[in-house]
Structure formats: C-alpha cells, structure tokens
Amino acid sequence: MEVKEAIYKRRAYRSLEYVEITPGIINSLAESARLSPSCFNNQPWRYIFVTDPEVLKNMHSALSTGNEWAKAASMIIVVFSKKENDCLIRDREYYLFDTGMATAFIILRATEMGLVAHPIAGYSPKKTREILGIPEEMNVITLVIVGKHSSEMNPLMTESQKEVEKERPERLGIDRIIYLNKYHD
C-alpha cells in the first residue's frame, strides 16, 4: 500500500472487533514512530502500548461518556510527552507538533496493516496517569484506540456516531484550508 492509499483508507471507525496484537504489530508501529522527524532529532514522543486485558479494563474508567465504544479496543496507545523533551524556541513548544507527526506515522502504518487506529480526546489524563504510572509532569496528549473494523455496529455507539460510521464525514474544501502566498478571508 502506498502512503496516499493509507491516507485515503484511514478512518476513525468506532465499530471494532478484536484482533490479536502481536509483538510484530507493536514493533512495526513503534518503529514507524521512531523514524518520524522532530526538531533537532529530539524525538520527544513517548507511548505506552496497552494490550493486557486487565489493564485495558482499568483504562475503561478513564474514558469519557460517549467513548464507551472504545471498550472494544484490542489495544490502547497512550501518547504522552513534555515540552522539555523537545525544542523550546522563545514561546514555541515543538513537542506537540513532533509527537503529533510521530502519532500520524503510527496511524498510517496501522491503516496499512488493516487496523483501525482512532485517536480520541474524550478521556481523563489524570486517571490515565494514575492507572499507568505516568509521571505528573508528562502531558497525556491523546489515546489511540486500536482494533479491527467490524461491519456490525457497536451497540455502545450513540445514534450520531452510528451515522458517521456509515460514511466518511465531509471534509472542508481545499479552498477553506489552503492559502497561496498570503492569508486572506
């Protein structure tokens, strides 16, 4: 699969079924993040790949209402870092950008491997740190919910989530996100 195809196939599906997460899958996803670019090659990203059924169950308590569907995850990737891990140039903190790029590499590689890798914002960073022993100074940036796409709707999804599942949500037009040479309204 070419990168372009992975970009087009990537979807934030919520209907998941179990898939065995092998050491090979974890190593491939980790290697994809490891090769991502970063400011001065600082590599600020940190990940916890949660696959143990008991730890996954504990992580359910960190999910926000509306993300109950994520309980079907075969793996949760916890994405975290801190600003001191990367370039600090005046008021510019690069760690979020660089960690986002590395996480995008993971998501695209997962897509290429036939997996769903759905990043979410609906979780408690505090509970996540407590469950996994992540130090307080670390910023838990996102959780990536990983599984195999299921053709059957997850009954824990809301009606609006079920609608979005059927068809890719509409994207903004290029003319709304790209400017040539200068910003304009």
C-alpha positions as CSV (number, residue, x, y, z in Angstrom):
1,M,0.0,0.0,0.0
2,E,1.3,3.4,-0.9
3,V,1.2,6.3,1.6
4,K,-1.6,8.0,-0.5
5,E,-3.7,4.9,-0.3
6,A,-3.2,4.7,3.5
7,I,-4.2,8.3,3.8
8,Y,-7.4,7.7,1.8
9,K,-8.3,4.4,3.6
10,R,-7.7,5.8,7.1
11,R,-11.0,6.3,9.0
12,A,-11.8,6.9,12.6
13,Y,-14.2,3.9,12.9
14,R,-15.9,3.1,16.2
15,S,-17.2,-0.3,15.3
16,L,-14.3,-2.6,16.3
17,E,-13.8,-6.3,16.7
18,Y,-11.0,-8.0,18.5
19,V,-7.7,-8.5,16.7
20,E,-4.7,-10.2,18.2
21,I,-2.0,-7.6,18.8
22,T,1.3,-9.4,18.3
23,P,4.8,-8.3,19.2
24,G,5.3,-7.8,15.5
25,I,2.5,-5.4,15.2
26,I,3.7,-3.4,18.2
27,N,7.3,-3.3,16.9
28,S,6.1,-2.2,13.5
29,L,4.0,0.6,14.9
30,A,6.8,1.7,17.3
31,E,9.4,1.7,14.5
32,S,7.1,3.9,12.4
33,A,7.0,6.5,15.2
34,R,10.8,6.1,15.9
35,L,11.5,7.2,12.3
36,S,9.4,10.3,12.4
37,P,11.1,13.7,12.1
38,S,11.5,16.0,15.1
39,C,13.2,19.3,16.0
40,F,16.9,18.6,16.3
41,N,16.1,14.9,16.3
42,N,14.9,15.2,19.9
43,Q,12.2,12.5,19.5
44,P,10.0,13.8,22.3
45,W,7.2,11.3,22.0
46,R,6.5,8.6,24.5
47,Y,4.0,5.8,24.1
48,I,2.5,3.1,26.2
49,F,1.0,0.2,24.2
50,V,-1.7,-1.3,26.4
51,T,-2.7,-4.8,25.5
52,D,-3.1,-6.6,28.8
53,P,-6.8,-7.3,29.2
54,E,-6.8,-6.3,32.9
55,V,-5.0,-3.0,32.2
56,L,-7.3,-2.3,29.2
57,K,-10.3,-2.9,31.5
58,N,-8.8,-0.4,34.0
59,M,-8.4,2.1,31.2
60,H,-12.1,2.0,30.6
61,S,-12.6,4.1,33.7
62,A,-10.5,6.9,32.0
63,L,-12.9,7.1,29.1
64,S,-15.4,9.9,28.8
65,T,-19.1,9.4,28.3
66,G,-19.6,8.9,24.6
67,N,-16.4,6.8,24.2
68,E,-17.9,3.6,25.6
69,W,-17.4,2.1,22.1
70,A,-13.6,2.2,22.8
71,K,-14.1,-0.6,25.3
72,A,-13.9,-2.9,22.3
73,A,-10.3,-1.9,21.7
74,S,-7.7,-4.6,21.3
75,M,-5.0,-2.1,22.2
76,I,-4.9,1.5,23.5
77,I,-1.9,3.5,22.7
78,V,-1.3,6.2,25.2
79,V,0.5,9.2,23.7
80,F,2.5,11.5,26.1
81,S,5.4,13.9,26.3
82,K,6.5,17.1,28.0
83,K,7.7,20.3,26.5
84,E,11.2,19.9,27.9
85,N,11.7,16.8,25.7
86,D,11.8,19.0,22.6
87,C,12.8,22.4,21.2
88,L,11.7,25.5,23.1
89,I,12.4,28.4,20.9
90,R,11.0,31.5,22.6
91,D,7.3,30.7,23.1
92,R,7.2,27.9,20.5
93,E,6.9,24.4,22.1
94,Y,7.6,21.9,19.4
95,Y,6.8,18.7,21.4
96,L,3.1,18.7,20.5
97,F,3.8,19.1,16.8
98,D,6.6,16.5,16.7
99,T,4.6,14.0,18.8
100,G,1.6,14.5,16.5
101,M,3.7,13.7,13.5
102,A,5.0,10.5,15.1
103,T,1.5,9.5,16.1
104,A,0.3,10.1,12.5
105,F,3.0,7.7,11.3
106,I,1.6,5.1,13.7
107,I,-1.9,5.7,12.5
108,L,-0.9,5.4,8.8
109,R,1.1,2.2,9.5
110,A,-1.8,0.7,11.4
111,T,-4.1,1.5,8.4
112,E,-1.6,-0.1,6.1
113,M,-1.7,-3.2,8.4
114,G,-5.5,-3.4,8.1
115,L,-6.2,-1.9,11.6
116,V,-8.2,1.0,12.8
117,A,-6.2,3.5,14.9
118,H,-8.7,6.1,16.2
119,P,-7.2,9.0,18.3
120,I,-9.6,10.4,20.9
121,A,-9.8,13.4,23.1
122,G,-12.5,12.1,25.4
123,Y,-10.6,10.6,28.3
124,S,-9.2,11.7,31.7
125,P,-5.4,12.4,31.5
126,K,-5.3,12.3,35.3
127,K,-6.9,8.8,35.5
128,T,-4.7,7.6,32.7
129,R,-1.5,8.8,34.5
130,E,-2.7,7.1,37.7
131,I,-3.6,3.8,36.0
132,L,-0.3,3.6,34.1
133,G,2.1,5.3,36.5
134,I,2.9,8.2,34.1
135,P,4.7,11.0,36.0
136,E,2.6,14.1,36.7
137,E,4.9,16.4,34.6
138,M,4.0,14.4,31.5
139,N,1.2,15.7,29.3
140,V,-1.1,12.8,28.2
141,I,-1.8,14.1,24.7
142,T,-4.2,11.5,23.3
143,L,-5.3,7.9,23.4
144,V,-5.3,6.0,20.1
145,I,-7.9,3.2,20.1
146,V,-6.8,0.2,18.0
147,G,-8.7,-2.7,16.7
148,K,-10.1,-4.3,13.6
149,H,-13.0,-2.6,11.8
150,S,-16.3,-4.5,12.3
151,S,-19.1,-4.5,9.8
152,E,-21.5,-4.7,12.7
153,M,-22.4,-1.5,14.6
154,N,-21.1,-1.3,18.1
155,P,-24.2,-1.1,20.3
156,L,-22.4,1.2,22.7
157,M,-22.3,3.9,20.0
158,T,-24.7,6.9,20.0
159,E,-27.1,7.4,17.1
160,S,-24.9,10.2,15.7
161,Q,-21.8,8.1,16.0
162,K,-23.6,5.3,14.0
163,E,-24.5,7.8,11.2
164,V,-20.8,9.0,11.0
165,E,-19.7,5.3,10.8
166,K,-21.7,4.7,7.6
167,E,-19.9,7.3,5.5
168,R,-16.8,9.4,5.9
169,P,-17.7,12.8,7.4
170,E,-17.5,15.7,5.0
171,R,-14.1,17.4,4.8
172,L,-13.5,21.1,4.4
173,G,-12.7,22.1,0.8
174,I,-9.1,22.8,0.0
175,D,-10.0,26.5,-0.6
176,R,-11.0,26.7,3.1
177,I,-7.7,25.4,4.5
178,I,-5.0,26.3,2.0
179,Y,-3.8,29.9,1.1
180,L,-1.4,30.8,-1.6
181,N,1.3,33.3,-0.7
182,K,-0.7,35.2,1.9
183,Y,-3.6,34.8,4.4
184,H,-7.0,36.1,3.3
185,D,-10.6,35.8,4.4
